[in-house]
Amino acid sequence: MSLPGPLADLSGQTLLLLGVYGALAAAYLVVVPLLLYWWMGRRWTVMGKIERTAVYGLVFLFFPGLILFAPFLNFRLRGQGESAA
């Protein structure tokens, strides 16, 4: 099977390497940050010191992916509803 366009000139090893780079980029920018957001959402109020330190390290490591999803996620605490004050 022949690939279309400029991909037809590339060898199988080069295509494999591009696929590996794409998979690593997707994991770094999408998969791990979403799992980290999910983990922080579930455990935020019950984390111990060691776990919180580890999560802060992962936030530092995966910051580019986290910042991509930040505008779309809301982690504000739910209040008591409308106050009559």
N, C-alpha and C positions, 0 to 999 in steps of 0.2 A: 504494500500500500504506500503510495507516494504522498508526501505531505505538500500542501499548497504553499505558494509564495516563497519567501526567503527561508522557511524551515526546510525546504527540500534540499538545500545545499549542506545542511548540518549532518554530522555523523550521529550514529546511535548513542555513542558515549556522551556527546555534547548535549543531545536531547535529554538523556538520563540526568546529567548534571543540572541542566536547567529545571527539570522536574523536581529534583531534590532541593534545589534552592527555592523553588516556588513553595514546596511543602514546608520547608523550614520557616520561610517568611510568613506563610499563613498561620503556622503554629505560634510564632512569636507575636504577630499582630492581631490575631483573631481568637484562636482556640484558648491559649493559656490566659489572656486577659479576661475573657468571658468566664472561664472557670474560677479565676481569682475573684471577680466581682460576685459570683454566686457564693463562693466560700465566705467572703467577707460579710455578705448579706445575712447568711445563716448564723455565723458565729460571732458577730461583732460584740454583742453584750456579754458573752460567756467565755471569751478568750482568756487564757492565762498569759503570763509575762513572756514566756518563751515563744508561744504561738504567735503573739502579737508582734514580737520582734522579727520572727521569720516572715510574717505577712508584710511588714514594713520593708524588709529586704526584697521580697518579691515585687512589691509595688515599685521600688526603685529600679529593679531589673527590667520589668515589663512596662515601664511608664509610657513608651510610645504607643503601645497597643491600648493601654488604659485610657489615654487621652483621646483616642479615636472614638471610644464609646461613651465618654463622659457626658457629652451633650444630650444623649438619648436616655440616660438612666437617672432615676430619682431616688435618692436614699434619705430624704427627709423623714423624720419621725412623724408618725400619725398622731395628731393631737386628740383632744377630747371632743372635737367637733366645734360647732359654732358656740362661742361663749356669749352669755347674755350680759356682759359687762358694759 
